[in-house]
Amino acid sequence: MALEQDIANLIDASNNLTTIVDNKIQSIDARVLEARKQVDGYINQVNGFINTNRAKQAHIRLTANQALIPNPEKTFPLHWSSGYVKSAKLIETVSTGVEAAERSPLAREFLRAISSDTKYFAGSFHIWELEYSPNRGGEQKELDAYLMYQYFRRPTDVTIGAIVKHIKGLVPKSWWCEGLRANEEAKLCGVFLPAGSRNSYSHCHPYVSGKGLPETETGIIQVALPAVVMGDIPLDSKSWGQFAYLGSADLAAFD
């Protein structure tokens, strides 16, 4: 009987210890959960602070002619170099002050990409259709082609973006075509680029990877409001628009 009682006492003690351990685990779990909530709260506060201050930044455009005003010959956007664009056509002028229902479906599609499908928005701009080669052709047909671009300096962080719609052929990538997909509506595409040295520079040309393809395998996109802009700008529909350019005497600030 003494042995049986000892065993029963041992079992009771073991059960009591298990209960104590379980209670401690629950207590620890509750404290960890509470600490996690506090940390998440701090993270949300920091993210809110960052987002608020991102919106307060002054964003200056480093490239000219975001509105894509045509050159005097009306064959290409002024101040933009063609790269391996075979042909360019101005297909739409999107004007402010027009009732949304009276605009073309294409104009409204491009405006929706920047949350501006309303009667009034910042300023008029043009939509161009670009047909481009799949590669550099000839002896350079194994090299990627690239699309229209401008030279710019990189003294600070920059954001590169544009509203782009793919129509046919290979889908360009990088720079103001980053994130572009086939069979989608016009969308904001782009990329953030950290600062280089004070004397570094770049060219904002998307690439077309059609190595070895015949020159007849051209692609087509439609584009509006391309720009390289100082600072870190969220690439979402509410953050992109027309940015001031301060580097030319022959263009208005927001052209």
Buried (B, 14 or more C-beta within 10 A) or exposed (E): EEEEEEEEEEEEEEEEEEEEEEEEEEEEEEEEEEEEEEEEEEEEEEEEEEEEEBEEEEBBBBBBBBBBBBEEEEEBBBBBBBBBBBEBBBEBEBEBEBEEEEBEEBBBBBBBBBBBBEEEBEBBBBBBBBBBBBBBBEEEBEBBBBBBBBEBBBBBBBBBBBBBBBEEBBBBBBBBBBBBEEEEEBBBBBBBBEEBEEEEEBEBBBBBBBBEBEBEBBBBBBBBBBBBBBBBBBBEBEBBBBBBBEEEEEBEEBB
